[in-house]
């Protein structure tokens, strides 16, 4: 462990951004986290009566924040800058979006309370884990997805457009478009037909 570079000259921060194993002791990683925490704390402390200030802070915290999208505080992120949210998306109270890798959320997405989007991973190998190596895999949420309250989406998962994920589901692998998925691990229980209620 240490803040040096690897064999090909990359810093731990560069390794993290590339999705490779890294140790989170790089000063650039710590500074990015602290900047995100400052903005996150300011956003979470801003009154809902001041939506312009909330939106300004989210514009600084997130990599992209689409028109007419709204997030209810509290929000928890690792960096914020790796999160891209499309237009007209709504996230209810308690979103946790750990964005060590990219989190891409489409347009018109509905996110229930206490949803977790978790890109970090840790090695199964106990020695690597003890040495504090970690990595991350991106998450992608398609347009018009509904994530029910308490849903957990794990690293490396892509969810197709128009899909509904039931409350409390744990999504461990990709879900196609136009399905309803529930359970732990989440499994598809039906296809959504156009005009379905």
LUMFIDO-680667 format. One line per 10 residues: number of its first residue (from 1); their letters; for each residue x, z, y of N, C-alpha, C. Coordinates in Angstrom, 1 decimal. Layout:
# residues N
NUM = a = X/Z/Y/X/Z/Y/X/Z/Y ~ ...
END
This chain:
# residues 197
1 = xxxxxxxxxx = 0.8/0.0/-1.2/0.0/0.0/0.0/0.9/0.0/1.2 ~ 0.4/-0.5/2.3/1.1/-0.5/3.6/0.6/-1.6/4.5 ~ 1.1/-1.6/5.7/0.5/-2.6/6.6/1.3/-3.9/6.7 ~ 2.2/-4.1/5.7/3.0/-5.3/5.7/2.2/-6.5/5.3 ~ 3.0/-7.6/5.1/2.4/-8.8/4.7/2.5/-9.0/3.2 ~ 1.7/-9.9/2.6/1.9/-10.2/1.2/3.0/-11.3/1.0 ~ 3.1/-11.8/-0.2/4.2/-12.7/-0.5/4.1/-14.0/0.2 ~ 2.9/-14.4/0.6/2.8/-15.7/1.4/2.7/-15.4/2.9 ~ 3.0/-14.2/3.3/3.1/-13.9/4.7/1.8/-13.5/5.4 ~ 0.7/-13.4/4.6/-0.6/-13.0/5.2/-0.7/-11.5/5.4
11 = xxxxxxxxxx = -1.3/-11.1/6.5/-1.7/-9.7/6.7/-2.8/-9.3/5.8 ~ -3.1/-8.0/5.7/-4.2/-7.5/4.9/-5.5/-8.0/5.6 ~ -5.5/-8.1/6.9/-6.7/-8.6/7.6/-7.0/-10.0/7.2 ~ -5.9/-10.8/7.2/-6.1/-12.2/6.8/-6.5/-12.4/5.3 ~ -6.0/-11.5/4.4/-6.4/-11.5/3.0/-7.9/-11.1/2.9 ~ -8.4/-10.1/3.7/-9.8/-9.8/3.7/-10.7/-10.9/4.1 ~ -10.3/-11.6/5.2/-11.1/-12.7/5.7/-11.1/-13.9/4.7 ~ -10.1/-14.0/3.9/-10.0/-15.1/2.9/-10.8/-14.7/1.6 ~ -11.3/-13.5/1.5/-12.0/-13.1/0.3/-11.1/-12.6/-0.8 ~ -9.9/-12.4/-0.5/-8.9/-11.9/-1.5/-8.8/-10.4/-1.5
21 = xxxxxxxxxx = -8.2/-9.9/-2.6/-8.0/-8.4/-2.6/-7.1/-8.0/-1.4 ~ -7.5/-6.9/-0.8/-6.7/-6.4/0.3/-6.8/-4.9/0.3 ~ -6.0/-4.2/1.1/-6.0/-2.8/1.4/-6.4/-2.6/2.8 ~ -7.4/-1.8/3.1/-8.0/-1.7/4.5/-7.1/-0.8/5.3 ~ -5.8/-0.9/5.3/-5.0/-0.1/6.2/-4.3/-0.9/7.3 ~ -4.8/-2.1/7.5/-4.2/-3.0/8.6/-4.8/-2.5/9.9 ~ -4.0/-2.3/10.9/-4.5/-1.8/12.2/-5.6/-2.8/12.8 ~ -5.5/-4.1/12.5/-6.5/-5.1/13.0/-7.8/-4.8/12.4 ~ -7.8/-4.4/11.1/-9.1/-4.1/10.4/-9.7/-2.8/11.0 ~ -8.9/-1.8/11.2/-9.4/-0.5/11.8/-9.9/-0.8/13.2
31 = xxxxxxxxxx = -9.2/-1.6/14.0/-9.7/-1.8/15.4/-11.0/-2.6/15.4 ~ -11.2/-3.6/14.5/-12.4/-4.3/14.4/-13.6/-3.4/14.0 ~ -13.3/-2.5/13.1/-14.3/-1.6/12.7/-14.7/-0.6/13.8 ~ -13.7/-0.1/14.6/-14.0/0.8/15.7/-14.8/0.1/16.8 ~ -14.5/-1.2/17.1/-15.2/-1.9/18.1/-16.7/-2.1/17.6 ~ -16.9/-2.4/16.4/-18.2/-2.6/15.8/-19.0/-1.2/15.9 ~ -18.3/-0.2/15.6/-19.0/1.2/15.6/-19.4/1.5/17.0 ~ -18.6/1.2/18.0/-18.9/1.5/19.4/-20.2/0.7/19.8 ~ -20.2/-0.6/19.5/-21.4/-1.4/19.8/-22.6/-1.0/19.0 ~ -22.4/-0.7/17.7/-23.5/-0.2/16.9/-24.1/1.1/17.4
41 = xxxxxxxxxx = -23.3/2.0/17.7/-23.8/3.3/18.3/-24.5/3.1/19.6 ~ -24.0/2.2/20.4/-24.7/1.9/21.7/-26.1/1.3/21.4 ~ -26.1/0.3/20.5/-27.4/-0.3/20.2/-28.4/0.7/19.6 ~ -27.9/1.5/18.7/-28.8/2.5/18.1/-29.3/3.6/19.0 ~ -28.6/3.8/20.1/-29.0/4.8/21.1/-29.8/4.2/22.2 ~ -30.0/2.8/22.3/-30.7/2.2/23.3/-32.2/2.3/23.0 ~ -33.0/2.6/24.0/-34.4/2.7/23.9/-35.1/1.4/23.5 ~ -36.1/1.4/22.7/-36.9/0.2/22.3/-37.6/-0.3/23.6 ~ -37.7/0.5/24.6/-38.3/0.0/25.9/-37.4/-0.9/26.7 ~ -36.1/-1.0/26.2/-35.1/-1.9/26.9/-34.7/-3.0/25.9
51 = xxxxxxxxxx = -35.6/-3.9/25.6/-35.2/-5.0/24.6/-34.1/-5.9/25.1 ~ -34.0/-6.1/26.4/-33.0/-6.9/26.9/-31.6/-6.4/26.7 ~ -31.5/-5.0/26.8/-30.2/-4.4/26.6/-29.9/-4.4/25.1 ~ -30.9/-4.2/24.2/-30.7/-4.3/22.8/-30.2/-5.6/22.4 ~ -30.8/-6.7/22.9/-30.5/-8.0/22.6/-29.0/-8.4/23.1 ~ -28.7/-7.9/24.3/-27.3/-8.1/24.8/-26.3/-7.5/23.9 ~ -26.6/-6.3/23.4/-25.6/-5.6/22.5/-25.5/-6.3/21.2 ~ -26.6/-6.7/20.6/-26.6/-7.4/19.4/-25.9/-8.8/19.5 ~ -26.0/-9.4/20.7/-25.2/-10.6/21.0/-23.7/-10.4/21.0 ~ -23.3/-9.2/21.4/-21.9/-8.9/21.4/-21.4/-8.4/20.0
61 = xxxxxxxxxx = -22.3/-7.8/19.2/-21.9/-7.2/17.9/-21.9/-8.2/16.8 ~ -22.9/-9.1/16.8/-23.1/-10.0/15.7/-22.4/-11.4/16.0 ~ -22.1/-12.1/14.9/-21.5/-13.4/15.0/-22.5/-14.4/15.6 ~ -23.8/-14.2/15.3/-24.8/-15.1/15.9/-26.1/-14.3/15.7 ~ -27.0/-14.4/16.7/-28.3/-13.8/16.7/-29.3/-14.7/17.3 ~ -30.2/-15.3/16.5/-31.1/-16.3/16.9/-32.1/-15.9/17.9 ~ -32.7/-17.0/18.5/-33.7/-16.8/19.5/-35.0/-16.1/18.9 ~ -35.5/-15.2/19.6/-36.7/-14.5/19.2/-36.6/-13.6/17.9 ~ -35.3/-13.4/17.5/-35.1/-12.4/16.4/-35.1/-11.0/16.9 ~ -35.4/-10.1/16.1/-35.5/-8.7/16.5/-35.0/-7.8/15.4
71 = xxxxxxxxxx = -34.2/-6.8/15.7/-33.8/-5.7/14.8/-34.1/-4.4/15.3 ~ -34.8/-3.6/14.5/-35.2/-2.2/14.9/-34.0/-1.3/14.5 ~ -33.6/-0.4/15.5/-32.6/0.6/15.2/-33.2/1.6/14.2 ~ -32.3/2.2/13.4/-30.9/2.1/13.4/-30.4/0.9/12.5 ~ -29.3/0.4/12.9/-28.6/-0.7/12.2/-27.2/-0.2/11.8 ~ -26.7/-0.5/10.6/-25.4/-0.2/10.2/-24.7/-1.4/9.7 ~ -23.5/-1.6/10.2/-22.6/-2.8/9.8/-21.2/-2.3/9.7 ~ -20.4/-3.1/9.0/-18.9/-2.9/9.0/-18.2/-3.5/10.2 ~ -18.5/-4.8/10.5/-17.8/-5.5/11.6/-18.8/-6.2/12.5 ~ -20.0/-6.6/12.0/-21.0/-7.3/12.8/-20.6/-8.7/13.0
81 = xxxxxxxxxx = -19.4/-9.0/13.3/-19.0/-10.4/13.7/-19.1/-11.3/12.5 ~ -19.3/-10.8/11.3/-19.4/-11.7/10.1/-20.9/-11.9/9.7 ~ -21.8/-11.5/10.6/-23.2/-11.6/10.4/-23.8/-12.7/11.3 ~ -24.5/-13.6/10.7/-25.2/-14.7/11.4/-26.7/-14.7/11.1 ~ -27.5/-14.5/12.1/-29.0/-14.4/11.9/-29.6/-15.5/12.7 ~ -30.5/-16.2/12.0/-31.2/-17.3/12.6/-32.3/-16.9/13.5 ~ -33.2/-17.8/13.9/-34.3/-17.6/14.8/-35.5/-16.9/14.2 ~ -36.2/-16.1/15.0/-37.5/-15.5/14.6/-37.4/-14.6/13.4 ~ -36.3/-14.1/13.2/-36.1/-13.1/12.0/-36.3/-11.7/12.5 ~ -36.9/-10.9/11.6/-37.3/-9.5/12.0/-36.7/-8.6/10.9
91 = xxxxxxxxxx = -35.9/-7.6/11.4/-35.4/-6.6/10.5/-36.0/-5.2/10.9 ~ -36.6/-4.5/10.0/-37.2/-3.2/10.3/-36.1/-2.1/10.2 ~ -36.6/-0.9/10.4/-35.7/0.2/10.5/-34.7/0.3/9.4 ~ -33.4/0.7/9.7/-32.5/1.1/8.6/-31.8/0.0/7.9 ~ -31.6/-1.2/8.5/-30.9/-2.3/7.8/-29.4/-1.8/7.7 ~ -28.8/-2.0/6.5/-27.4/-1.8/6.3/-26.9/-3.1/5.9 ~ -26.0/-3.7/6.7/-25.4/-5.0/6.4/-23.9/-4.9/6.4 ~ -23.3/-4.6/5.3/-21.9/-4.4/5.2/-21.2/-5.7/5.1 ~ -20.7/-6.2/6.2/-20.2/-7.6/6.3/-18.7/-7.8/6.3 ~ -18.1/-7.3/5.2/-16.7/-7.5/5.0/-16.5/-9.0/4.8
101 = xxxxxxxxxx = -17.4/-9.7/4.1/-17.5/-11.1/3.9/-18.8/-11.5/4.8 ~ -18.9/-12.9/4.9/-20.0/-13.4/5.7/-21.4/-13.0/5.1 ~ -22.3/-12.7/6.0/-23.7/-12.5/5.7/-24.5/-13.5/6.6 ~ -25.1/-14.4/5.9/-25.9/-15.5/6.6/-27.4/-15.3/6.3 ~ -28.1/-15.1/7.4/-29.6/-14.9/7.3/-30.3/-16.0/8.0 ~ -31.2/-16.7/7.4/-31.8/-17.9/8.0/-32.9/-17.6/9.0 ~ -33.7/-18.6/9.3/-34.8/-18.4/10.3/-36.0/-17.8/9.6 ~ -36.8/-17.1/10.4/-38.1/-16.6/9.9/-38.0/-15.6/8.8 ~ -36.9/-14.9/8.6/-36.8/-14.0/7.5/-37.4/-12.6/7.9 ~ -38.1/-12.0/7.0/-38.6/-10.7/7.1/-37.9/-9.7/6.3
111 = xxxxxxxxxx = -37.3/-8.6/6.9/-36.5/-7.7/6.2/-37.2/-6.3/6.4 ~ -37.6/-5.7/5.3/-38.2/-4.4/5.3/-37.3/-3.3/5.6 ~ -37.9/-2.1/5.6/-37.1/-0.9/5.9/-36.0/-0.6/4.9 ~ -34.9/-0.1/5.3/-33.8/0.4/4.4/-33.3/-0.6/3.5 ~ -33.3/-1.9/3.9/-32.7/-2.9/3.0/-31.2/-2.8/3.2 ~ -30.5/-3.1/2.1/-29.0/-3.1/2.0/-28.5/-4.5/1.6 ~ -27.6/-5.0/2.4/-26.9/-6.3/2.1/-25.4/-5.9/2.0 ~ -24.9/-5.9/0.8/-23.6/-5.3/0.5/-22.6/-6.3/0.0 ~ -21.7/-6.8/0.9/-20.7/-7.8/0.4/-19.4/-7.2/-0.2 ~ -19.1/-5.9/0.0/-17.8/-5.4/-0.5/-17.9/-5.2/-2.1
121 = xxxxxxxxxx = -16.7/-5.4/-2.7/-16.6/-5.2/-4.1/-15.3/-4.4/-4.3 ~ -15.2/-3.7/-5.5/-14.0/-3.0/-5.8/-13.6/-3.4/-7.2 ~ -12.3/-3.4/-7.5/-11.8/-3.8/-8.8/-12.4/-2.9/-9.9 ~ -12.6/-3.5/-11.1/-13.0/-2.7/-12.3/-11.7/-2.0/-12.8 ~ -10.6/-2.6/-12.6/-9.3/-2.0/-13.1/-9.1/-0.7/-12.3 ~ -8.9/0.4/-13.1/-8.8/1.7/-12.4/-7.6/1.9/-11.6 ~ -6.5/1.2/-12.0/-5.2/1.4/-11.2/-5.3/0.7/-9.9 ~ -5.9/-0.5/-9.9/-6.1/-1.3/-8.6/-7.0/-0.5/-7.7 ~ -8.1/0.1/-8.3/-9.1/0.8/-7.5/-8.4/2.1/-6.9 ~ -7.6/2.8/-7.7/-6.9/4.0/-7.2/-5.9/3.6/-6.1
131 = xxxxxxxxxx = -5.4/2.4/-6.1/-4.4/2.0/-5.1/-5.2/1.5/-3.8 ~ -6.5/1.6/-3.9/-7.4/1.2/-2.7/-7.5/-0.3/-2.4 ~ -7.3/-1.1/-3.4/-7.6/-2.5/-3.3/-9.1/-2.8/-3.3 ~ -9.5/-3.7/-2.5/-10.9/-4.1/-2.5/-11.0/-5.6/-2.1 ~ -12.2/-6.1/-2.1/-12.5/-7.5/-1.7/-13.9/-7.6/-1.3 ~ -14.4/-8.8/-1.1/-15.8/-9.0/-0.7/-16.2/-10.4/-1.1 ~ -17.5/-10.6/-1.3/-18.1/-11.9/-1.5/-19.3/-12.1/-0.6 ~ -19.5/-13.3/-0.1/-20.6/-13.5/0.9/-22.0/-13.4/0.3 ~ -22.9/-13.2/1.2/-24.4/-13.1/0.9/-25.0/-14.2/1.8 ~ -26.0/-14.9/1.2/-26.8/-15.9/2.0/-28.2/-15.7/1.7
141 = xxxxxxxxxx = -29.0/-15.6/2.8/-30.5/-15.4/2.7/-31.1/-16.6/3.3 ~ -31.9/-17.4/2.6/-32.5/-18.6/3.1/-33.6/-18.4/4.1 ~ -34.1/-19.5/4.7/-35.2/-19.4/5.6/-36.4/-18.9/5.0 ~ -37.2/-18.1/5.8/-38.5/-17.6/5.4/-38.5/-16.7/4.2 ~ -37.4/-16.1/3.9/-37.4/-15.1/2.8/-38.0/-13.8/3.3 ~ -38.6/-13.0/2.4/-39.1/-11.7/2.6/-38.4/-10.7/1.7 ~ -37.6/-9.8/2.3/-37.0/-8.8/1.5/-37.8/-7.5/1.6 ~ -38.4/-7.0/0.6/-39.2/-5.8/0.6/-38.4/-4.6/0.9 ~ -39.0/-3.5/1.4/-38.4/-2.3/1.7/-37.5/-1.7/0.6 ~ -36.3/-1.3/0.9/-35.4/-0.7/-0.1/-34.7/-1.7/-1.0
151 = xxxxxxxxxx = -34.9/-3.0/-0.8/-34.2/-4.0/-1.6/-32.7/-3.9/-1.4 ~ -31.9/-4.2/-2.4/-30.5/-4.2/-2.3/-30.0/-5.5/-2.8 ~ -29.2/-6.2/-2.0/-28.6/-7.5/-2.3/-27.1/-7.3/-2.5 ~ -26.6/-7.6/-3.7/-25.2/-7.4/-3.9/-24.3/-8.6/-3.6 ~ -23.0/-8.3/-3.6/-22.0/-9.3/-3.1/-22.1/-10.6/-3.9 ~ -22.0/-11.7/-3.2/-21.9/-13.0/-3.8/-23.3/-13.6/-4.1 ~ -24.4/-13.0/-3.7/-25.7/-13.5/-4.0/-26.2/-14.4/-2.9 ~ -26.9/-15.5/-3.4/-27.6/-16.4/-2.5/-29.1/-16.3/-2.9 ~ -30.0/-16.2/-1.9/-31.4/-16.2/-2.1/-32.0/-17.4/-1.4 ~ -32.7/-18.2/-2.2/-33.3/-19.5/-1.7/-34.5/-19.3/-0.8
161 = xxxxxxxxxx = -34.8/-20.3/0.0/-35.8/-20.3/1.0/-37.2/-19.9/0.4 ~ -38.0/-19.2/1.2/-39.4/-18.9/0.9/-39.5/-17.8/-0.3 ~ -38.4/-17.3/-0.8/-38.5/-16.4/-1.9/-38.8/-15.0/-1.4 ~ -39.6/-14.2/-2.2/-40.0/-12.8/-1.9/-39.2/-11.9/-2.9 ~ -38.6/-10.9/-2.4/-37.9/-9.9/-3.2/-38.7/-8.6/-3.0 ~ -39.2/-8.1/-4.1/-40.0/-6.9/-4.1/-39.3/-5.7/-3.6 ~ -40.1/-4.7/-3.2/-39.5/-3.4/-2.7/-38.7/-2.8/-3.8 ~ -37.5/-2.3/-3.4/-36.7/-1.5/-4.3/-35.9/-2.4/-5.3 ~ -36.1/-3.7/-5.3/-35.4/-4.6/-6.2/-33.9/-4.6/-5.9 ~ -33.1/-4.8/-7.0/-31.6/-4.9/-6.9/-31.2/-6.3/-7.3
171 = xxxxxxxxxx = -30.8/-7.1/-6.3/-30.5/-8.5/-6.6/-29.1/-8.6/-6.9 ~ -28.8/-8.9/-8.2/-27.4/-9.0/-8.7/-26.9/-10.4/-8.9 ~ -27.8/-11.4/-8.9/-27.5/-12.8/-9.0/-28.4/-13.7/-8.2 ~ -28.0/-14.9/-8.0/-28.7/-15.8/-7.1/-30.2/-16.0/-7.5 ~ -31.0/-16.1/-6.5/-32.5/-16.4/-6.8/-32.8/-17.8/-6.2 ~ -33.6/-18.6/-6.9/-33.9/-19.9/-6.4/-34.9/-19.8/-5.2 ~ -35.3/-21.0/-4.7/-36.3/-21.1/-3.7/-37.7/-20.8/-4.3 ~ -38.6/-20.3/-3.5/-40.1/-20.3/-3.8/-40.4/-19.5/-5.1 ~ -39.8/-18.3/-5.2/-40.1/-17.4/-6.3/-40.4/-16.0/-5.8 ~ -41.0/-15.2/-6.6/-41.1/-13.7/-6.4/-40.2/-13.1/-7.5
181 = xxxxxxxxxx = -39.4/-12.1/-7.0/-38.5/-11.4/-7.9/-38.6/-9.9/-7.7 ~ -38.6/-9.2/-8.8/-38.8/-7.7/-8.7/-37.9/-7.1/-9.7 ~ -37.7/-5.8/-9.5/-37.0/-5.0/-10.5/-35.5/-4.8/-10.3 ~ -34.9/-4.1/-11.3/-33.5/-3.8/-11.3/-32.9/-4.0/-12.7 ~ -32.2/-5.1/-12.9/-31.9/-6.1/-11.9/-33.1/-7.0/-11.6 ~ -33.1/-7.6/-10.4/-34.2/-8.4/-10.0/-34.4/-9.6/-10.9 ~ -35.6/-9.8/-11.3/-35.9/-11.0/-12.2/-37.1/-11.7/-11.6 ~ -37.1/-13.0/-11.8/-38.2/-13.8/-11.3/-39.5/-13.6/-12.1 ~ -40.6/-13.3/-11.4/-41.8/-13.0/-12.2/-42.9/-14.1/-11.9 ~ -42.7/-14.9/-10.9/-43.6/-16.0/-10.7/-43.0/-17.0/-9.7
191 = xxxxxxx = -43.5/-18.2/-9.7/-43.2/-19.2/-8.7/-44.3/-19.2/-7.6 ~ -43.9/-19.4/-6.4/-44.8/-19.5/-5.3/-45.3/-20.9/-5.1 ~ -46.6/-21.1/-5.2/-47.2/-22.4/-4.9/-47.6/-22.5/-3.5 ~ -47.5/-23.7/-2.9/-47.9/-23.8/-1.5/-49.3/-23.3/-1.2 ~ -49.4/-22.5/-0.1/-50.7/-21.9/0.2/-51.1/-20.6/-0.5 ~ -50.1/-20.1/-1.3/-50.4/-18.8/-2.1/-50.4/-17.7/-1.1 ~ -51.2/-16.7/-1.4/-51.4/-15.5/-0.6/-50.3/-14.5/-1.0
END
